[in-house]
Amino acid sequence: MKRSLYDLCNSPGDIAGIRMIEWFCGYALNTERWSKDLTDGNCTAEYSDEIDGGVALKTGTDTNDVAQIDQNFTWQYNIKGCAMIFVAKRLASAGSRYDIGFQTGYPNSQYVAHIRNNTNDTYYRLITSAGTTSNATDFSIAEDNDFHTGKIINKERSVLGYLDGVLEATNTTNIPQEVSVAGMGSYEPFLKCTHNASAVAETRVTYLEVWET
Amino acid sequence: MVLKQTLYELMNGSFHNRPIRAHMVEEFTATVPNITETDSSSDLGAFKAETVHGSAGSFAMTDGGLRIRTNTGAAKNRIGGHYNKSFNSNGCVYESVSRTDMDVSLNQGFGDSTAASDQPNHCVSLASYSSWQSDDIANFITFQCQSSTSPARGYTSTHTGVRTTLAPFHQKIEMKGVCNDLSINGTLCATVGLFDQSISSYTRPHIQAGCPLTPVITAYHNYTPPVVARNCYVSYVECYNT
């Protein structure tokens, strides 16, 4: 090997922070890395037997079913300095959505930063929340059912949301960074598929990269 | 602590390109193989172990990576993605670093059924090293593609002219819309499935367009009568859709 991956990804002298790569490809989801948080037995989170299937987060047909995976109880990422890249798509289904990003706890974390693709919205959105107050900023890209590359960067005083390499939204208020709550801890990545109609919702994720900046 | 570049950018060139698709990397470095030998919902592993012929095949980590050991006699032992077929025959790549022992054939690439002894659709290299054949003809790497459907049903094996040795080698299979290529140690050495415009047909068997595929690695003991089990070693596998 001419150069190490570390050399390629970092500048000389850098001490890299924590980083993870997940391909979501192969025989079985690594459940030593990912916790499945499923509403009930009708929801699943398994690798898909399809070309570019990735991990399929699939709900049942009960309203507000959730199919989610996250690193439950392992909050390793600094709220004021971490980032994520993911490749995902939401399959067409009434009332379905995905939320992919960071949270400080599960379930119903009040401190989050994530990108949402929702049939009930007009556009993709960056959503942040600092306790009881949240902030949703529309992207310029309409919600759809295609694969896109999402990127979230958490800075000390802002959260940036990208789609396919373009900065689409910047939240500077109602972000987890602006509060200090005892026991709030740090971030964990989460991937969540939900629907609010009586139909199956499904999200496919083929790549995830998370690191501290 | 600043990440100068992301792995995503290094692999995909730019965020403005088509989003990266199915991709897997397995380096087979651990105390136990990253494979499962059962088939239940709680299984882990990048690969599923498939002992498809015989019952004494085994898997273990060694200094040379994953060891795939066959049963004695004419027996096959295999790992693959089992029912998860994420790769597209119109555009995917299989790369590996591996080596074989005597009297065993290391067959690897893509297939559409890891559980079947003979996969209906496959595109694999066969690196066979036989110590017992007097004419030495088996000791070359061949490239084999098979399709189960028209317009190019059947299979063909193309002699690469590259000798099999007992040393580790790198191979790369590139499946494209018009042909499939095999490179050994960085040199293109075989192409099958070229489309002949003059007759508007494939000249060689070619896997059906868009066929879902999974990586497949098979150790095939090709020496009978049974004497001893034989080994193949795999230290790196990378697959991706292009």
Interface residues (C-beta under 8 A of the other chain):
Chain A: L5 L8 C9 N10 S11 D14 I15 A16 G17 R19 I21 W23 C25 G26 Y27 A28 N30 T31 E32 E46 Y47 S48 D49 E50 I51 D52 G53 G54 G81 A83 I85 V87 F147 H148 T149 K151 Y162 D164 G165 V166 T206 Y207 E209 W211 E212 T213
Chain B: M1 V2 L3 K4 Q5 T6 L7 Y8 L10 S14 F15 H16 P19 I20 R21 A22 H23 M24 V25 E26 I35 T36 S41 S42 D43 L44 G45 A46 F47 K48 G80 G81 H82 Y83 N84 K85 S86 F87 N88 G210 P212 C239 N241
